[in-house]
């Protein structure tokens, strides 16, 4: 989950995830998430697992 009040910041985050091929979606107006198993595993390759 990534939360931010700035739509510009959320859009940048979404664009970066798109470039990496990571599936994501908006949960609400100020939050996006990466939740599918394959997407989380791919994101972990780039930034490491969340602890």
PDB file of N, CA, C and O in Angstrom:
ATOM      1  N   UNK A   1       0.837  -1.168   0.000  1.00  0.00           N
ATOM      2  CA  UNK A   1       0.000   0.000   0.000  1.00  0.00           C
ATOM      3  C   UNK A   1       0.889   1.241   0.000  1.00  0.00           C
ATOM      4  O   UNK A   1       1.932   1.286   0.654  1.00  0.00           O
ATOM      5  N   UNK A   2       0.456   2.217  -0.734  1.00  0.00           N
ATOM      6  CA  UNK A   2       1.151   3.496  -0.787  1.00  0.00           C
ATOM      7  C   UNK A   2       0.089   4.572  -0.699  1.00  0.00           C
ATOM      8  O   UNK A   2      -0.825   4.622  -1.521  1.00  0.00           O
ATOM      9  N   UNK A   3       0.210   5.424   0.285  1.00  0.00           N
ATOM     10  CA  UNK A   3      -0.794   6.456   0.526  1.00  0.00           C
ATOM     11  C   UNK A   3      -0.148   7.829   0.427  1.00  0.00           C
ATOM     12  O   UNK A   3       0.932   8.065   0.967  1.00  0.00           O
ATOM     13  N   UNK A   4      -0.835   8.737  -0.280  1.00  0.00           N
ATOM     14  CA  UNK A   4      -0.352  10.099  -0.402  1.00  0.00           C
ATOM     15  C   UNK A   4      -1.519  10.973  -0.825  1.00  0.00           C
ATOM     16  O   UNK A   4      -2.358  10.537  -1.614  1.00  0.00           O
ATOM     17  N   UNK A   5      -1.590  12.179  -0.326  1.00  0.00           N
ATOM     18  CA  UNK A   5      -2.677  13.098  -0.682  1.00  0.00           C
ATOM     19  C   UNK A   5      -2.471  13.740  -2.046  1.00  0.00           C
ATOM     20  O   UNK A   5      -3.423  14.253  -2.633  1.00  0.00           O
ATOM     21  N   UNK A   6      -1.258  13.721  -2.555  1.00  0.00           N
ATOM     22  CA  UNK A   6      -0.949  14.332  -3.845  1.00  0.00           C
ATOM     23  C   UNK A   6      -1.259  13.362  -4.985  1.00  0.00           C
ATOM     24  O   UNK A   6      -0.685  12.276  -5.061  1.00  0.00           O
ATOM     25  N   UNK A   7      -2.168  13.762  -5.864  1.00  0.00           N
ATOM     26  CA  UNK A   7      -2.491  12.935  -7.034  1.00  0.00           C
ATOM     27  C   UNK A   7      -1.276  12.833  -7.955  1.00  0.00           C
ATOM     28  O   UNK A   7      -1.087  11.811  -8.617  1.00  0.00           O
ATOM     29  N   UNK A   8      -0.458  13.871  -8.004  1.00  0.00           N
ATOM     30  CA  UNK A   8       0.747  13.841  -8.841  1.00  0.00           C
ATOM     31  C   UNK A   8       1.728  12.773  -8.353  1.00  0.00           C
ATOM     32  O   UNK A   8       2.301  12.035  -9.154  1.00  0.00           O
ATOM     33  N   UNK A   9       1.914  12.699  -7.047  1.00  0.00           N
ATOM     34  CA  UNK A   9       2.826  11.698  -6.477  1.00  0.00           C
ATOM     35  C   UNK A   9       2.287  10.298  -6.739  1.00  0.00           C
ATOM     36  O   UNK A   9       3.046   9.402  -7.108  1.00  0.00           O
ATOM     37  N   UNK A  10       0.992  10.103  -6.552  1.00  0.00           N
ATOM     38  CA  UNK A  10       0.394   8.792  -6.821  1.00  0.00           C
ATOM     39  C   UNK A  10       0.541   8.419  -8.295  1.00  0.00           C
ATOM     40  O   UNK A  10       0.813   7.264  -8.622  1.00  0.00           O
ATOM     41  N   UNK A  11       0.362   9.396  -9.182  1.00  0.00           N
ATOM     42  CA  UNK A  11       0.507   9.131 -10.610  1.00  0.00           C
ATOM     43  C   UNK A  11       1.941   8.737 -10.945  1.00  0.00           C
ATOM     44  O   UNK A  11       2.160   7.822 -11.740  1.00  0.00           O
ATOM     45  N   UNK A  12       2.923   9.418 -10.347  1.00  0.00           N
ATOM     46  CA  UNK A  12       4.324   9.060 -10.571  1.00  0.00           C
ATOM     47  C   UNK A  12       4.619   7.648 -10.088  1.00  0.00           C
ATOM     48  O   UNK A  12       5.327   6.883 -10.743  1.00  0.00           O
ATOM     49  N   UNK A  13       4.070   7.324  -8.943  1.00  0.00           N
ATOM     50  CA  UNK A  13       4.259   5.972  -8.391  1.00  0.00           C
ATOM     51  C   UNK A  13       3.649   4.930  -9.321  1.00  0.00           C
ATOM     52  O   UNK A  13       4.257   3.893  -9.587  1.00  0.00           O
ATOM     53  N   UNK A  14       2.454   5.211  -9.810  1.00  0.00           N
ATOM     54  CA  UNK A  14       1.800   4.296 -10.739  1.00  0.00           C
ATOM     55  C   UNK A  14       2.579   4.134 -12.029  1.00  0.00           C
ATOM     56  O   UNK A  14       2.702   3.022 -12.543  1.00  0.00           O
ATOM     57  N   UNK A  15       3.107   5.228 -12.558  1.00  0.00           N
ATOM     58  CA  UNK A  15       3.910   5.166 -13.780  1.00  0.00           C
ATOM     59  C   UNK A  15       5.176   4.338 -13.563  1.00  0.00           C
ATOM     60  O   UNK A  15       5.563   3.554 -14.429  1.00  0.00           O
ATOM     61  N   UNK A  16       5.815   4.510 -12.420  1.00  0.00           N
ATOM     62  CA  UNK A  16       7.026   3.740 -12.116  1.00  0.00           C
ATOM     63  C   UNK A  16       6.698   2.246 -12.024  1.00  0.00           C
ATOM     64  O   UNK A  16       7.442   1.412 -12.539  1.00  0.00           O
ATOM     65  N   UNK A  17       5.601   1.917 -11.379  1.00  0.00           N
ATOM     66  CA  UNK A  17       5.195   0.513 -11.278  1.00  0.00           C
ATOM     67  C   UNK A  17       4.875  -0.054 -12.657  1.00  0.00           C
ATOM     68  O   UNK A  17       5.207  -1.203 -12.951  1.00  0.00           O
ATOM     69  N   UNK A  18       4.231   0.750 -13.503  1.00  0.00           N
ATOM     70  CA  UNK A  18       3.955   0.313 -14.872  1.00  0.00           C
ATOM     71  C   UNK A  18       5.239   0.011 -15.627  1.00  0.00           C
ATOM     72  O   UNK A  18       5.323  -0.992 -16.335  1.00  0.00           O
ATOM     73  N   UNK A  19       6.240   0.873 -15.480  1.00  0.00           N
ATOM     74  CA  UNK A  19       7.518   0.657 -16.160  1.00  0.00           C
ATOM     75  C   UNK A  19       8.189  -0.636 -15.706  1.00  0.00           C
ATOM     76  O   UNK A  19       8.874  -1.294 -16.489  1.00  0.00           O
ATOM     77  N   UNK A  20       7.991  -0.995 -14.445  1.00  0.00           N
ATOM     78  CA  UNK A  20       8.565  -2.233 -13.909  1.00  0.00           C
ATOM     79  C   UNK A  20       7.715  -3.451 -14.237  1.00  0.00           C
ATOM     80  O   UNK A  20       8.147  -4.585 -14.032  1.00  0.00           O
ATOM     81  N   UNK A  21       6.512  -3.224 -14.743  1.00  0.00           N
ATOM     82  CA  UNK A  21       5.607  -4.334 -15.056  1.00  0.00           C
ATOM     83  C   UNK A  21       4.884  -4.876 -13.839  1.00  0.00           C
ATOM     84  O   UNK A  21       4.425  -6.018 -13.845  1.00  0.00           O
ATOM     85  N   UNK A  22       4.778  -4.065 -12.794  1.00  0.00           N
ATOM     86  CA  UNK A  22       4.129  -4.470 -11.548  1.00  0.00           C
ATOM     87  C   UNK A  22       2.647  -4.058 -11.592  1.00  0.00           C
ATOM     88  O   UNK A  22       2.328  -2.884 -11.780  1.00  0.00           O
ATOM     89  N   UNK A  23       1.760  -5.029 -11.418  1.00  0.00           N
ATOM     90  CA  UNK A  23       0.323  -4.750 -11.409  1.00  0.00           C
ATOM     91  C   UNK A  23      -0.053  -4.024 -10.118  1.00  0.00           C
ATOM     92  O   UNK A  23       0.388  -4.400  -9.032  1.00  0.00           O
ATOM     93  N   UNK A  24      -0.872  -2.982 -10.250  1.00  0.00           N
ATOM     94  CA  UNK A  24      -1.295  -2.202  -9.091  1.00  0.00           C
ATOM     95  C   UNK A  24      -2.693  -1.679  -9.357  1.00  0.00           C
ATOM     96  O   UNK A  24      -3.189  -1.762 -10.481  1.00  0.00           O
ATOM     97  N   UNK A  25      -3.332  -1.139  -8.324  1.00  0.00           N
ATOM     98  CA  UNK A  25      -4.650  -0.525  -8.480  1.00  0.00           C
ATOM     99  C   UNK A  25      -4.863   0.510  -7.394  1.00  0.00           C
ATOM    100  O   UNK A  25      -4.211   0.486  -6.350  1.00  0.00           O
ATOM    101  N   UNK A  26      -5.798   1.430  -7.663  1.00  0.00           N
ATOM    102  CA  UNK A  26      -6.193   2.407  -6.651  1.00  0.00           C
ATOM    103  C   UNK A  26      -7.178   1.753  -5.695  1.00  0.00           C
ATOM    104  O   UNK A  26      -8.127   1.100  -6.129  1.00  0.00           O
ATOM    105  N   UNK A  27      -6.959   1.925  -4.401  1.00  0.00           N
ATOM    106  CA  UNK A  27      -7.926   1.489  -3.391  1.00  0.00           C
ATOM    107  C   UNK A  27      -8.968   2.563  -3.158  1.00  0.00           C
ATOM    108  O   UNK A  27     -10.152   2.271  -2.987  1.00  0.00           O
ATOM    109  N   UNK A  28      -8.518   3.802  -3.152  1.00  0.00           N
ATOM    110  CA  UNK A  28      -9.396   4.961  -3.042  1.00  0.00           C
ATOM    111  C   UNK A  28      -8.652   6.153  -3.613  1.00  0.00           C
ATOM    112  O   UNK A  28      -7.618   5.971  -4.255  1.00  0.00           O
ATOM    113  N   UNK A  29      -9.133   7.349  -3.404  1.00  0.00           N
ATOM    114  CA  UNK A  29      -8.570   8.520  -4.072  1.00  0.00           C
ATOM    115  C   UNK A  29      -7.121   8.819  -3.698  1.00  0.00           C
ATOM    116  O   UNK A  29      -6.417   9.488  -4.456  1.00  0.00           O
ATOM    117  N   UNK A  30      -6.668   8.341  -2.553  1.00  0.00           N
ATOM    118  CA  UNK A  30      -5.314   8.685  -2.115  1.00  0.00           C
ATOM    119  C   UNK A  30      -4.461   7.470  -1.747  1.00  0.00           C
ATOM    120  O   UNK A  30      -3.503   7.588  -0.983  1.00  0.00           O
ATOM    121  N   UNK A  31      -4.811   6.308  -2.289  1.00  0.00           N
ATOM    122  CA  UNK A  31      -4.068   5.101  -1.926  1.00  0.00           C
ATOM    123  C   UNK A  31      -4.035   4.117  -3.096  1.00  0.00           C
ATOM    124  O   UNK A  31      -5.057   3.844  -3.725  1.00  0.00           O
ATOM    125  N   UNK A  32      -2.838   3.592  -3.373  1.00  0.00           N
ATOM    126  CA  UNK A  32      -2.744   2.520  -4.349  1.00  0.00           C
ATOM    127  C   UNK A  32      -2.092   1.317  -3.690  1.00  0.00           C
ATOM    128  O   UNK A  32      -1.382   1.439  -2.692  1.00  0.00           O
ATOM    129  N   UNK A  33      -2.351   0.153  -4.270  1.00  0.00           N
ATOM    130  CA  UNK A  33      -1.812  -1.062  -3.665  1.00  0.00           C
ATOM    131  C   UNK A  33      -1.257  -2.008  -4.716  1.00  0.00           C
ATOM    132  O   UNK A  33      -1.666  -2.005  -5.877  1.00  0.00           O
ATOM    133  N   UNK A  34      -0.320  -2.807  -4.266  1.00  0.00           N
ATOM    134  CA  UNK A  34       0.226  -3.928  -5.011  1.00  0.00           C
ATOM    135  C   UNK A  34      -0.110  -5.134  -4.155  1.00  0.00           C
ATOM    136  O   UNK A  34       0.453  -5.307  -3.074  1.00  0.00           O
ATOM    137  N   UNK A  35      -1.039  -5.980  -4.637  1.00  0.00           N
ATOM    138  CA  UNK A  35      -1.530  -7.038  -3.765  1.00  0.00           C
ATOM    139  C   UNK A  35      -1.471  -8.436  -4.376  1.00  0.00           C
ATOM    140  O   UNK A  35      -1.442  -9.426  -3.644  1.00  0.00           O
ATOM    141  N   UNK A  36      -1.454  -8.531  -5.679  1.00  0.00           N
ATOM    142  CA  UNK A  36      -1.410  -9.864  -6.286  1.00  0.00           C
ATOM    143  C   UNK A  36      -0.051 -10.491  -6.035  1.00  0.00           C
ATOM    144  O   UNK A  36       0.980  -9.819  -6.076  1.00  0.00           O
ATOM    145  N   UNK A  37      -0.068 -11.787  -5.774  1.00  0.00           N
ATOM    146  CA  UNK A  37       1.156 -12.499  -5.390  1.00  0.00           C
ATOM    147  C   UNK A  37       2.292 -12.265  -6.384  1.00  0.00           C
ATOM    148  O   UNK A  37       3.408 -11.943  -5.975  1.00  0.00           O
ATOM    149  N   UNK A  38       2.030 -12.422  -7.664  1.00  0.00           N
ATOM    150  CA  UNK A  38       3.084 -12.253  -8.673  1.00  0.00           C
ATOM    151  C   UNK A  38       3.608 -10.819  -8.691  1.00  0.00           C
ATOM    152  O   UNK A  38       4.806 -10.601  -8.874  1.00  0.00           O
ATOM    153  N   UNK A  39       2.729  -9.846  -8.505  1.00  0.00           N
ATOM    154  CA  UNK A  39       3.138  -8.438  -8.499  1.00  0.00           C
ATOM    155  C   UNK A  39       4.001  -8.136  -7.280  1.00  0.00           C
ATOM    156  O   UNK A  39       4.993  -7.414  -7.382  1.00  0.00           O
ATOM    157  N   UNK A  40       3.627  -8.685  -6.134  1.00  0.00           N
ATOM    158  CA  UNK A  40       4.408  -8.476  -4.908  1.00  0.00           C
ATOM    159  C   UNK A  40       5.788  -9.115  -5.057  1.00  0.00           C
ATOM    160  O   UNK A  40       6.794  -8.520  -4.669  1.00  0.00           O
ATOM    161  N   UNK A  41       5.839 -10.311  -5.611  1.00  0.00           N
ATOM    162  CA  UNK A  41       7.124 -10.976  -5.804  1.00  0.00           C
ATOM    163  C   UNK A  41       8.023 -10.177  -6.748  1.00  0.00           C
ATOM    164  O   UNK A  41       9.226 -10.058  -6.515  1.00  0.00           O
ATOM    165  N   UNK A  42       7.434  -9.632  -7.816  1.00  0.00           N
ATOM    166  CA  UNK A  42       8.208  -8.816  -8.750  1.00  0.00           C
ATOM    167  C   UNK A  42       8.708  -7.540  -8.080  1.00  0.00           C
ATOM    168  O   UNK A  42       9.866  -7.162  -8.261  1.00  0.00           O
ATOM    169  N   UNK A  43       7.860  -6.882  -7.319  1.00  0.00           N
ATOM    170  CA  UNK A  43       8.263  -5.668  -6.612  1.00  0.00           C
ATOM    171  C   UNK A  43       9.362  -5.974  -5.597  1.00  0.00           C
ATOM    172  O   UNK A  43      10.284  -5.177  -5.419  1.00  0.00           O
ATOM    173  N   UNK A  44       9.269  -7.115  -4.939  1.00  0.00           N
ATOM    174  CA  UNK A  44      10.303  -7.517  -3.984  1.00  0.00           C
ATOM    175  C   UNK A  44      11.675  -7.657  -4.646  1.00  0.00           C
ATOM    176  O   UNK A  44      12.699  -7.425  -4.003  1.00  0.00           O
ATOM    177  N   UNK A  45      11.701  -8.032  -5.918  1.00  0.00           N
ATOM    178  CA  UNK A  45      12.979  -8.140  -6.639  1.00  0.00           C
ATOM    179  C   UNK A  45      13.656  -6.788  -6.762  1.00  0.00           C
ATOM    180  O   UNK A  45      14.884  -6.701  -6.760  1.00  0.00           O
ATOM    181  N   UNK A  46      12.855  -5.725  -6.869  1.00  0.00           N
ATOM    182  CA  UNK A  46      13.399  -4.364  -7.046  1.00  0.00           C
ATOM    183  C   UNK A  46      13.691  -3.655  -5.727  1.00  0.00           C
ATOM    184  O   UNK A  46      14.702  -2.963  -5.616  1.00  0.00           O
ATOM    185  N   UNK A  47      12.831  -3.813  -4.733  1.00  0.00           N
ATOM    186  CA  UNK A  47      12.985  -3.033  -3.500  1.00  0.00           C
ATOM    187  C   UNK A  47      13.186  -3.892  -2.260  1.00  0.00           C
ATOM    188  O   UNK A  47      13.453  -3.358  -1.184  1.00  0.00           O
ATOM    189  N   UNK A  48      13.066  -5.186  -2.384  1.00  0.00           N
ATOM    190  CA  UNK A  48      13.209  -6.059  -1.226  1.00  0.00           C
ATOM    191  C   UNK A  48      11.901  -6.239  -0.501  1.00  0.00           C
ATOM    192  O   UNK A  48      10.993  -5.419  -0.642  1.00  0.00           O
ATOM    193  N   UNK A  49      11.787  -7.304   0.277  1.00  0.00           N
ATOM    194  CA  UNK A  49      10.538  -7.576   0.984  1.00  0.00           C
ATOM    195  C   UNK A  49      10.284  -6.584   2.112  1.00  0.00           C
ATOM    196  O   UNK A  49      11.211  -6.022   2.695  1.00  0.00           O
ATOM    197  N   UNK A  50       9.016  -6.389   2.399  1.00  0.00           N
ATOM    198  CA  UNK A  50       8.613  -5.523   3.515  1.00  0.00           C
ATOM    199  C   UNK A  50       8.656  -6.343   4.797  1.00  0.00           C
ATOM    200  O   UNK A  50       8.178  -7.476   4.834  1.00  0.00           O
ATOM    201  N   UNK A  51       9.225  -5.770   5.837  1.00  0.00           N
ATOM    202  CA  UNK A  51       9.316  -6.485   7.117  1.00  0.00           C
ATOM    203  C   UNK A  51       8.462  -5.811   8.144  1.00  0.00           C
ATOM    204  O   UNK A  51       8.402  -6.260   9.289  1.00  0.00           O
TER     205      UNK A  51
END
